[in-house]
């Protein structure tokens, strides 16, 4: 059984999602689930990810309003089995009139892995949610990332 801690931090104009979990799989298996496009597609969204710094890739989800449902990303940092950082940009300026789904989001996702016993302490920090423009995305993604931790553990177990 995994234990899970979630917190949200707030600065003057932005908020961050922080989710941490201890999963029973070793860092190598968790890393594979975080960095293999086919496996990422099982716990998050269809994508064309490659674990190469500077590589641009996309996630694809449901379009809404003027947003095509494509999240534009770029791998910013890789420390194998320890740390993965990528940009996360999506949404449309025309969806910014209210804090709603599909508003412009320019953010960064950081995964850190730390061996803990026979398992891994997995931490996600998703930074850059501007308030009030990104409040809908923040409120939707906060519990979403928490649920995804369990899926990553399941995928890593089978990897």
C-alpha positions in Angstrom: 0.0 0.0 0.0 1.3 3.4 -0.8 1.1 6.5 1.3 0.4 9.8 -0.3 0.9 13.4 0.6 -0.5 16.3 -1.4 0.1 20.0 -0.9 -0.5 23.1 -2.8 1.7 26.2 -2.5 0.7 29.7 -3.4 2.8 32.7 -4.2 1.6 36.2 -5.1 0.3 35.4 -8.6 1.0 31.7 -9.2 0.2 28.4 -7.5 2.0 25.0 -7.7 0.8 21.5 -7.3 2.9 19.2 -5.2 2.2 15.5 -5.0 4.4 12.9 -3.3 4.0 9.2 -2.9 6.1 6.2 -1.9 5.6 3.5 -4.5 6.8 -0.1 -4.0 8.7 -0.3 -7.3 12.4 0.5 -7.5 13.5 3.8 -9.2 14.5 2.0 -12.4 11.0 0.7 -13.0 9.4 4.0 -12.0 11.8 5.8 -14.4 10.8 3.6 -17.2 7.1 4.4 -16.6 7.9 8.1 -16.6 10.1 8.1 -19.7 8.6 5.6 -22.1 6.0 7.1 -24.5 3.8 4.1 -24.7 3.7 3.7 -20.9 3.1 7.5 -20.4 0.1 7.1 -22.7 -1.3 4.5 -20.3 -1.1 6.7 -17.2 -1.6 10.2 -18.7 -2.2 11.0 -22.4 -1.1 10.0 -25.9 2.3 11.5 -26.6 5.5 11.5 -28.6 7.9 11.8 -25.6 11.6 10.9 -25.9 13.9 11.3 -22.9 16.3 13.7 -24.6 17.1 17.2 -23.3 15.8 19.8 -25.8 13.3 17.3 -27.3 9.9 18.9 -28.0 6.9 16.6 -27.6 3.2 16.8 -27.2 0.4 15.4 -25.1 -3.1 15.2 -26.7 -6.4 15.5 -24.9 -9.9 16.8 -25.6 -10.1 20.1 -27.5 -12.2 22.8 -26.0 -13.1 26.3 -27.3 -10.2 27.6 -29.4 -7.7 25.2 -27.8 -6.9 22.2 -29.9 -6.2 19.9 -26.9 -2.5 19.7 -27.6 -0.1 20.3 -24.7 3.3 21.5 -26.1 6.2 20.4 -24.0 10.0 20.3 -24.1 12.4 18.2 -22.0 14.4 20.6 -19.9 16.4 18.3 -17.6 17.2 14.6 -17.3 19.1 12.9 -14.5 18.4 9.2 -15.2 16.5 7.4 -12.4 16.5 10.6 -10.3 14.9 13.7 -12.0 12.9 14.6 -15.1 11.8 18.2 -15.9 9.7 19.3 -18.8 7.7 22.4 -19.8 3.9 22.1 -20.2 2.2 24.7 -22.4 -1.4 24.5 -23.6 -4.6 26.3 -23.8 -5.7 29.3 -25.8 -5.7 33.1 -25.0 -9.3 33.3 -26.2 -10.3 30.9 -23.3 -8.8 33.3 -20.7 -11.9 35.5 -20.2 -12.9 33.3 -17.2 -10.9 30.9 -15.2 -12.0 27.9 -17.3 -10.8 24.7 -18.9 -8.6 25.5 -21.8 -7.2 28.8 -20.6 -3.5 29.5 -21.6 -1.2 27.6 -19.3 2.6 28.0 -19.3 4.1 25.7 -16.6 6.8 23.3 -15.7 6.5 19.7 -14.4 9.3 18.2 -12.3 9.5 14.6 -11.3 12.0 13.5 -8.6 12.7 9.9 -7.6 14.5 8.9 -4.5 15.1 5.3 -3.4 13.2 4.4 -0.2 13.6 0.9 1.1 12.8 -1.4 -1.8 10.6 1.3 -3.4 10.7 4.9 -4.6 9.7 8.2 -3.1 8.1 9.9 -6.2 7.5 13.6 -6.1 5.8 15.7 -8.7 5.9 19.5 -8.7 3.8 21.2 -11.3 4.6 25.0 -11.2 3.2 28.1 -12.8 -0.6 28.1 -12.4 -1.5 31.8 -12.7 -4.5 32.9 -10.6 -7.3 33.5 -11.6 -6.6 32.5 -15.3 -5.5 28.9 -14.5 -7.7 28.3 -11.4 -9.9 25.8 -13.3 -6.8 23.9 -14.5 -5.3 24.0 -11.1 -8.5 22.7 -9.4 -8.9 19.9 -11.9 -5.2 18.9 -12.1 -4.5 18.9 -8.4 -6.6 15.7 -7.6 -5.8 14.4 -11.1 -2.1 14.3 -10.4 -2.8 12.5 -7.1 -4.8 9.8 -8.9 -2.1 9.5 -11.6 0.5 8.5 -8.9 -1.4 5.2 -8.4 -1.5 4.5 -12.1 2.2 5.1 -12.4 2.8 2.6 -9.6 0.6 0.0 -11.5 2.4 0.6 -14.8 5.8 0.5 -13.2 4.9 -2.8 -11.5 4.2 -4.3 -15.0 7.2 -2.7 -16.7 
